[in-house]
Amino acid sequence: MEIEQRRKHYTLFIDECGDPNLEKYDRTFPMFTLCGILVSSDKLKWLENEINGLKRELWQDESVIFHSREIRSHSRAFVNLLDATVKERFYERINEILGTEDIYVIVCCCILKEPFVERFNTGEDVYGLSLKYLIERAIFHMDDCDSGNCKLSIVVERRNPNQNQMLLKYYNGLRVTGTKWITPERLTDRIKNFKFQYKADNIIGLQVADLIAYPISRYVLNPERPNPAFQVIAKHIYTYKGARLGFKIIPH
């Protein structure tokens, strides 16, 4: 018990951009991104305080849920971003927060649907495939930093019951089989729990993952297009010996 208490704790918050449907999809956005941010418990409190401080400053309400699509469209709670002064302050502060060094690490997997279907098939579980990659690379990073002396909680945005059940089944399968690079024993030793949460639960980590997933997706679709948001977050992608191990594009 004493050893368990001394182990450092991380949380991997996972959200998505796009949908995992390979048969019918928006040809103007032909991809699915599963994005995770890995945060240690000692730094999560800072991140939550900063995001909540921004909510109090511009909305006077910590219960506002940051959602990338609504922010971009200035809809619902974000209609105040139509005011140029408010919008400038919002992006100034969110870039400061998300650009702060050594607070979180990004692990993400991007599925390019058209070439994926051509090479594989439409029956592939791309959500599960992406989840495996995120968990694997999160454990890599934890072991790099803490030599295995750490535990991981995984928090995934709750979807519909059938999708949640499929994902839970896939996760439980990973606990039995492991991955190509991580044994089942190592995986189960690292992971403390796996749970689903609604966006409405106001989980700051999920909101940050949501904000990050879109600029990553846009970068993959068009790396030459100006993308200042990606420039802010790119340094947080899990990198080992110069290689971006936390940034997977399938197929590539």
RODOVEX-862307 format. One record per residue (C-alpha): x, y, z. Coordinates in Angstrom, 2 decimals. Example, Ala and Ser with C-alpha at 12.3 -4.5 7.8 and 13.67 -1.06 7.14 Angstrom:
2
<pt><east>12.30</east><north>-4.50</north><up>7.80</up></pt>
<pt><east>13.67</east><north>-1.06</north><up>7.14</up></pt>
This chain:
252
<pt><east>0.00</east><north>0.00</north><up>0.00</up></pt>
<pt><east>2.82</east><north>2.43</north><up>0.81</up></pt>
<pt><east>4.44</east><north>1.77</north><up>-2.58</up></pt>
<pt><east>1.11</east><north>2.44</north><up>-4.34</up></pt>
<pt><east>0.73</east><north>5.78</north><up>-2.54</up></pt>
<pt><east>4.16</east><north>6.92</north><up>-3.69</up></pt>
<pt><east>3.44</east><north>6.29</north><up>-7.36</up></pt>
<pt><east>2.92</east><north>9.42</north><up>-9.40</up></pt>
<pt><east>-0.52</east><north>9.76</north><up>-10.99</up></pt>
<pt><east>-1.38</east><north>10.87</north><up>-14.52</up></pt>
<pt><east>-4.71</east><north>11.31</north><up>-16.31</up></pt>
<pt><east>-5.19</east><north>10.84</north><up>-20.04</up></pt>
<pt><east>-8.17</east><north>12.90</north><up>-21.22</up></pt>
<pt><east>-9.45</east><north>11.80</north><up>-24.65</up></pt>
<pt><east>-11.75</east><north>13.59</north><up>-27.08</up></pt>
<pt><east>-12.35</east><north>13.35</north><up>-30.80</up></pt>
<pt><east>-12.64</east><north>15.53</north><up>-33.87</up></pt>
<pt><east>-14.77</east><north>14.27</north><up>-36.74</up></pt>
<pt><east>-16.56</east><north>10.95</north><up>-36.55</up></pt>
<pt><east>-15.31</east><north>7.36</north><up>-36.96</up></pt>
<pt><east>-17.78</east><north>6.49</north><up>-39.75</up></pt>
<pt><east>-15.87</east><north>5.22</north><up>-42.79</up></pt>
<pt><east>-18.85</east><north>4.67</north><up>-45.09</up></pt>
<pt><east>-20.60</east><north>8.04</north><up>-44.99</up></pt>
<pt><east>-18.54</east><north>11.07</north><up>-44.17</up></pt>
<pt><east>-18.07</east><north>14.75</north><up>-44.97</up></pt>
<pt><east>-15.78</east><north>14.93</north><up>-48.02</up></pt>
<pt><east>-14.65</east><north>18.40</north><up>-46.93</up></pt>
<pt><east>-13.38</east><north>16.94</north><up>-43.63</up></pt>
<pt><east>-12.41</east><north>13.35</north><up>-44.52</up></pt>
<pt><east>-10.71</east><north>12.37</north><up>-41.30</up></pt>
<pt><east>-11.13</east><north>11.23</north><up>-37.74</up></pt>
<pt><east>-8.84</east><north>12.36</north><up>-34.94</up></pt>
<pt><east>-8.64</east><north>10.93</north><up>-31.47</up></pt>
<pt><east>-6.70</east><north>13.32</north><up>-29.28</up></pt>
<pt><east>-5.45</east><north>12.86</north><up>-25.75</up></pt>
<pt><east>-3.74</east><north>15.14</north><up>-23.29</up></pt>
<pt><east>-1.66</east><north>13.50</north><up>-20.59</up></pt>
<pt><east>-1.44</east><north>15.51</north><up>-17.37</up></pt>
<pt><east>0.19</east><north>14.67</north><up>-14.05</up></pt>
<pt><east>-1.92</east><north>15.28</north><up>-10.93</up></pt>
<pt><east>0.37</east><north>18.04</north><up>-9.69</up></pt>
<pt><east>-0.08</east><north>20.02</north><up>-12.94</up></pt>
<pt><east>-3.76</east><north>19.30</north><up>-13.54</up></pt>
<pt><east>-4.81</east><north>21.64</north><up>-10.74</up></pt>
<pt><east>-2.89</east><north>24.50</north><up>-12.37</up></pt>
<pt><east>-4.56</east><north>23.83</north><up>-15.73</up></pt>
<pt><east>-8.02</east><north>23.73</north><up>-14.15</up></pt>
<pt><east>-7.42</east><north>26.95</north><up>-12.22</up></pt>
<pt><east>-6.22</east><north>28.79</north><up>-15.33</up></pt>
<pt><east>-9.13</east><north>27.67</north><up>-17.53</up></pt>
<pt><east>-11.66</east><north>28.44</north><up>-14.79</up></pt>
<pt><east>-10.05</east><north>31.85</north><up>-14.29</up></pt>
<pt><east>-10.55</east><north>32.61</north><up>-17.98</up></pt>
<pt><east>-14.19</east><north>31.53</north><up>-17.73</up></pt>
<pt><east>-14.74</east><north>33.84</north><up>-14.76</up></pt>
<pt><east>-13.04</east><north>36.73</north><up>-16.54</up></pt>
<pt><east>-15.02</east><north>36.57</north><up>-19.78</up></pt>
<pt><east>-18.24</east><north>34.79</north><up>-18.78</up></pt>
<pt><east>-18.41</east><north>35.29</north><up>-15.00</up></pt>
<pt><east>-19.34</east><north>31.62</north><up>-14.91</up></pt>
<pt><east>-17.10</east><north>28.57</north><up>-14.44</up></pt>
<pt><east>-19.86</east><north>26.26</north><up>-15.69</up></pt>
<pt><east>-19.37</east><north>27.38</north><up>-19.33</up></pt>
<pt><east>-18.20</east><north>24.37</north><up>-21.33</up></pt>
<pt><east>-15.42</east><north>25.13</north><up>-23.82</up></pt>
<pt><east>-16.34</east><north>23.44</north><up>-27.09</up></pt>
<pt><east>-14.23</east><north>24.04</north><up>-30.18</up></pt>
<pt><east>-17.09</east><north>24.02</north><up>-32.69</up></pt>
<pt><east>-19.17</east><north>26.51</north><up>-30.73</up></pt>
<pt><east>-16.17</east><north>28.77</north><up>-30.16</up></pt>
<pt><east>-15.36</east><north>28.81</north><up>-33.89</up></pt>
<pt><east>-18.98</east><north>29.57</north><up>-34.82</up></pt>
<pt><east>-19.50</east><north>32.08</north><up>-31.98</up></pt>
<pt><east>-22.66</east><north>30.19</north><up>-31.03</up></pt>
<pt><east>-24.47</east><north>29.60</north><up>-27.73</up></pt>
<pt><east>-22.33</east><north>30.83</north><up>-24.82</up></pt>
<pt><east>-19.67</east><north>32.09</north><up>-27.22</up></pt>
<pt><east>-21.75</east><north>34.75</north><up>-28.93</up></pt>
<pt><east>-19.75</east><north>37.25</north><up>-26.87</up></pt>
<pt><east>-16.73</east><north>36.43</north><up>-29.06</up></pt>
<pt><east>-18.41</east><north>38.52</north><up>-31.77</up></pt>
<pt><east>-17.04</east><north>41.43</north><up>-29.75</up></pt>
<pt><east>-13.54</east><north>41.91</north><up>-31.16</up></pt>
<pt><east>-12.09</east><north>42.95</north><up>-27.80</up></pt>
<pt><east>-13.47</east><north>39.89</north><up>-26.01</up></pt>
<pt><east>-12.34</east><north>37.61</north><up>-28.83</up></pt>
<pt><east>-8.81</east><north>39.03</north><up>-28.77</up></pt>
<pt><east>-8.59</east><north>38.57</north><up>-25.00</up></pt>
<pt><east>-9.94</east><north>35.01</north><up>-25.19</up></pt>
<pt><east>-7.37</east><north>33.88</north><up>-27.75</up></pt>
<pt><east>-4.58</east><north>35.74</north><up>-25.98</up></pt>
<pt><east>-5.29</east><north>33.92</north><up>-22.71</up></pt>
<pt><east>-6.08</east><north>30.48</north><up>-24.16</up></pt>
<pt><east>-2.83</east><north>30.60</north><up>-26.16</up></pt>
<pt><east>-0.93</east><north>31.57</north><up>-23.01</up></pt>
<pt><east>-2.46</east><north>28.70</north><up>-21.05</up></pt>
<pt><east>-2.11</east><north>26.01</north><up>-23.73</up></pt>
<pt><east>1.33</east><north>27.27</north><up>-24.67</up></pt>
<pt><east>2.74</east><north>27.04</north><up>-21.15</up></pt>
<pt><east>5.72</east><north>24.67</north><up>-21.04</up></pt>
<pt><east>5.66</east><north>21.28</north><up>-19.34</up></pt>
<pt><east>2.00</east><north>21.25</north><up>-18.28</up></pt>
<pt><east>0.60</east><north>18.52</north><up>-20.53</up></pt>
<pt><east>1.67</east><north>16.13</north><up>-23.28</up></pt>
<pt><east>-0.29</east><north>15.41</north><up>-26.46</up></pt>
<pt><east>-0.80</east><north>11.94</north><up>-27.91</up></pt>
<pt><east>-3.04</east><north>11.75</north><up>-30.95</up></pt>
<pt><east>-4.02</east><north>9.51</north><up>-33.83</up></pt>
<pt><east>-5.42</east><north>10.83</north><up>-37.12</up></pt>
<pt><east>-7.23</east><north>8.57</north><up>-39.57</up></pt>
<pt><east>-7.34</east><north>9.77</north><up>-43.20</up></pt>
<pt><east>-10.55</east><north>8.10</north><up>-44.27</up></pt>
<pt><east>-10.24</east><north>7.83</north><up>-48.06</up></pt>
<pt><east>-6.78</east><north>6.19</north><up>-48.20</up></pt>
<pt><east>-7.63</east><north>4.17</north><up>-45.08</up></pt>
<pt><east>-10.69</east><north>2.61</north><up>-46.77</up></pt>
<pt><east>-8.70</east><north>1.95</north><up>-49.95</up></pt>
<pt><east>-6.00</east><north>0.10</north><up>-48.03</up></pt>
<pt><east>-8.08</east><north>-1.59</north><up>-45.36</up></pt>
<pt><east>-11.89</east><north>-1.81</north><up>-45.08</up></pt>
<pt><east>-14.89</east><north>0.10</north><up>-43.78</up></pt>
<pt><east>-15.52</east><north>-2.41</north><up>-40.99</up></pt>
<pt><east>-12.38</east><north>-1.43</north><up>-39.09</up></pt>
<pt><east>-12.91</east><north>0.00</north><up>-35.61</up></pt>
<pt><east>-10.90</east><north>3.20</north><up>-36.06</up></pt>
<pt><east>-11.85</east><north>4.50</north><up>-32.60</up></pt>
<pt><east>-10.46</east><north>1.38</north><up>-30.96</up></pt>
<pt><east>-7.39</east><north>1.40</north><up>-33.19</up></pt>
<pt><east>-6.71</east><north>5.01</north><up>-32.23</up></pt>
<pt><east>-7.33</east><north>4.33</north><up>-28.54</up></pt>
<pt><east>-4.69</east><north>1.60</north><up>-28.56</up></pt>
<pt><east>-2.15</east><north>4.01</north><up>-29.96</up></pt>
<pt><east>-2.95</east><north>6.74</north><up>-27.42</up></pt>
<pt><east>-2.71</east><north>4.39</north><up>-24.44</up></pt>
<pt><east>0.52</east><north>2.87</north><up>-25.71</up></pt>
<pt><east>2.24</east><north>6.22</north><up>-26.25</up></pt>
<pt><east>0.96</east><north>7.63</north><up>-22.96</up></pt>
<pt><east>2.61</east><north>4.72</north><up>-21.16</up></pt>
<pt><east>5.81</east><north>5.26</north><up>-23.15</up></pt>
<pt><east>5.93</east><north>8.87</north><up>-21.96</up></pt>
<pt><east>5.15</east><north>7.98</north><up>-18.35</up></pt>
<pt><east>7.92</east><north>5.40</north><up>-18.32</up></pt>
<pt><east>10.35</east><north>7.86</north><up>-19.94</up></pt>
<pt><east>9.68</east><north>10.39</north><up>-17.18</up></pt>
<pt><east>9.08</east><north>8.23</north><up>-14.12</up></pt>
<pt><east>10.69</east><north>4.84</north><up>-14.85</up></pt>
<pt><east>7.36</east><north>3.04</north><up>-14.49</up></pt>
<pt><east>6.71</east><north>4.41</north><up>-11.01</up></pt>
<pt><east>3.33</east><north>5.89</north><up>-11.96</up></pt>
<pt><east>-0.33</east><north>5.14</north><up>-12.50</up></pt>
<pt><east>-2.71</east><north>6.23</north><up>-15.26</up></pt>
<pt><east>-6.40</east><north>7.10</north><up>-15.22</up></pt>
<pt><east>-8.13</east><north>7.31</north><up>-18.61</up></pt>
<pt><east>-11.11</east><north>9.64</north><up>-19.10</up></pt>
<pt><east>-12.99</east><north>9.43</north><up>-22.41</up></pt>
<pt><east>-15.84</east><north>11.63</north><up>-23.59</up></pt>
<pt><east>-19.06</east><north>9.66</north><up>-23.21</up></pt>
<pt><east>-20.86</east><north>8.92</north><up>-26.48</up></pt>
<pt><east>-23.95</east><north>6.77</north><up>-27.08</up></pt>
<pt><east>-24.31</east><north>3.55</north><up>-25.01</up></pt>
<pt><east>-23.51</east><north>1.19</north><up>-27.90</up></pt>
<pt><east>-20.34</east><north>3.08</north><up>-28.82</up></pt>
<pt><east>-19.28</east><north>3.24</north><up>-25.19</up></pt>
<pt><east>-19.81</east><north>-0.49</north><up>-24.78</up></pt>
<pt><east>-17.78</east><north>-1.26</north><up>-27.92</up></pt>
<pt><east>-14.94</east><north>0.94</north><up>-26.72</up></pt>
<pt><east>-14.96</east><north>-0.61</north><up>-23.26</up></pt>
<pt><east>-14.85</east><north>-4.05</north><up>-24.85</up></pt>
<pt><east>-11.87</east><north>-2.99</north><up>-26.96</up></pt>
<pt><east>-10.11</east><north>-1.58</north><up>-23.90</up></pt>
<pt><east>-10.71</east><north>-4.77</north><up>-21.91</up></pt>
<pt><east>-9.29</east><north>-6.71</north><up>-24.84</up></pt>
<pt><east>-6.11</east><north>-4.63</north><up>-24.65</up></pt>
<pt><east>-5.76</east><north>-5.58</north><up>-21.00</up></pt>
<pt><east>-5.65</east><north>-9.22</north><up>-22.09</up></pt>
<pt><east>-3.54</east><north>-8.96</north><up>-25.26</up></pt>
<pt><east>-1.44</east><north>-5.83</north><up>-24.68</up></pt>
<pt><east>-0.07</east><north>-4.10</north><up>-27.79</up></pt>
<pt><east>2.85</east><north>-4.78</north><up>-30.11</up></pt>
<pt><east>5.17</east><north>-2.88</north><up>-27.77</up></pt>
<pt><east>3.49</east><north>-3.22</north><up>-24.36</up></pt>
<pt><east>2.79</east><north>-6.49</north><up>-22.58</up></pt>
<pt><east>-0.59</east><north>-7.04</north><up>-20.87</up></pt>
<pt><east>1.19</east><north>-7.11</north><up>-17.51</up></pt>
<pt><east>2.83</east><north>-3.74</north><up>-18.07</up></pt>
<pt><east>-0.41</east><north>-2.23</north><up>-19.36</up></pt>
<pt><east>-2.55</east><north>-3.41</north><up>-16.44</up></pt>
<pt><east>0.11</east><north>-2.37</north><up>-13.93</up></pt>
<pt><east>0.11</east><north>1.19</north><up>-15.26</up></pt>
<pt><east>-3.64</east><north>1.77</north><up>-15.70</up></pt>
<pt><east>-5.63</east><north>2.50</north><up>-12.58</up></pt>
<pt><east>-9.06</east><north>3.06</north><up>-14.11</up></pt>
<pt><east>-10.96</east><north>3.78</north><up>-17.35</up></pt>
<pt><east>-14.13</east><north>5.84</north><up>-17.32</up></pt>
<pt><east>-16.52</east><north>7.82</north><up>-19.50</up></pt>
<pt><east>-17.61</east><north>11.40</north><up>-18.75</up></pt>
<pt><east>-20.04</east><north>13.76</north><up>-20.44</up></pt>
<pt><east>-18.88</east><north>17.13</north><up>-21.76</up></pt>
<pt><east>-21.61</east><north>18.61</north><up>-19.57</up></pt>
<pt><east>-19.73</east><north>17.27</north><up>-16.52</up></pt>
<pt><east>-17.37</east><north>20.23</north><up>-17.06</up></pt>
<pt><east>-14.18</east><north>18.16</north><up>-17.06</up></pt>
<pt><east>-11.45</east><north>20.66</north><up>-17.90</up></pt>
<pt><east>-9.09</east><north>18.03</north><up>-19.32</up></pt>
<pt><east>-11.72</east><north>16.90</north><up>-21.83</up></pt>
<pt><east>-12.35</east><north>20.50</north><up>-22.89</up></pt>
<pt><east>-8.65</east><north>21.07</north><up>-23.48</up></pt>
<pt><east>-8.43</east><north>17.86</north><up>-25.54</up></pt>
<pt><east>-11.38</east><north>19.12</north><up>-27.60</up></pt>
<pt><east>-9.70</east><north>22.49</north><up>-28.22</up></pt>
<pt><east>-6.50</east><north>20.78</north><up>-29.34</up></pt>
<pt><east>-8.02</east><north>18.13</north><up>-31.61</up></pt>
<pt><east>-9.30</east><north>20.56</north><up>-34.26</up></pt>
<pt><east>-6.05</east><north>22.42</north><up>-35.08</up></pt>
<pt><east>-4.22</east><north>19.09</north><up>-35.20</up></pt>
<pt><east>-6.80</east><north>17.79</north><up>-37.68</up></pt>
<pt><east>-6.51</east><north>20.92</north><up>-39.80</up></pt>
<pt><east>-2.75</east><north>20.62</north><up>-39.83</up></pt>
<pt><east>-2.94</east><north>17.02</north><up>-41.07</up></pt>
<pt><east>-5.41</east><north>17.93</north><up>-43.83</up></pt>
<pt><east>-3.39</east><north>20.94</north><up>-44.99</up></pt>
<pt><east>0.04</east><north>21.39</north><up>-43.37</up></pt>
<pt><east>0.81</east><north>24.42</north><up>-45.57</up></pt>
<pt><east>-2.24</east><north>26.37</north><up>-44.43</up></pt>
<pt><east>-1.61</east><north>29.02</north><up>-41.72</up></pt>
<pt><east>-2.52</east><north>27.40</north><up>-38.41</up></pt>
<pt><east>-1.45</east><north>29.55</north><up>-35.44</up></pt>
<pt><east>-3.30</east><north>27.34</north><up>-32.95</up></pt>
<pt><east>-1.24</east><north>24.33</north><up>-34.04</up></pt>
<pt><east>1.96</east><north>26.33</north><up>-33.62</up></pt>
<pt><east>0.98</east><north>27.00</north><up>-29.99</up></pt>
<pt><east>0.37</east><north>23.34</north><up>-29.13</up></pt>
<pt><east>2.84</east><north>21.52</north><up>-31.39</up></pt>
<pt><east>5.65</east><north>21.64</north><up>-28.82</up></pt>
<pt><east>3.50</east><north>19.56</north><up>-26.46</up></pt>
<pt><east>3.31</east><north>16.53</north><up>-28.77</up></pt>
<pt><east>5.10</east><north>13.59</north><up>-27.17</up></pt>
<pt><east>8.58</east><north>13.53</north><up>-28.65</up></pt>
<pt><east>11.38</east><north>11.08</north><up>-27.91</up></pt>
<pt><east>14.90</east><north>11.57</north><up>-29.23</up></pt>
<pt><east>13.64</east><north>13.97</north><up>-31.88</up></pt>
<pt><east>10.81</east><north>11.73</north><up>-33.12</up></pt>
<pt><east>7.16</east><north>12.75</north><up>-32.67</up></pt>
<pt><east>6.03</east><north>9.44</north><up>-31.20</up></pt>
<pt><east>2.78</east><north>10.99</north><up>-30.00</up></pt>
<pt><east>1.56</east><north>11.98</north><up>-33.47</up></pt>
<pt><east>0.27</east><north>9.10</north><up>-35.58</up></pt>
<pt><east>-1.29</east><north>9.48</north><up>-39.03</up></pt>
<pt><east>-2.92</east><north>6.38</north><up>-40.57</up></pt>
<pt><east>-2.23</east><north>5.48</north><up>-43.27</up></pt>
<pt><east>1.05</east><north>7.30</north><up>-43.69</up></pt>
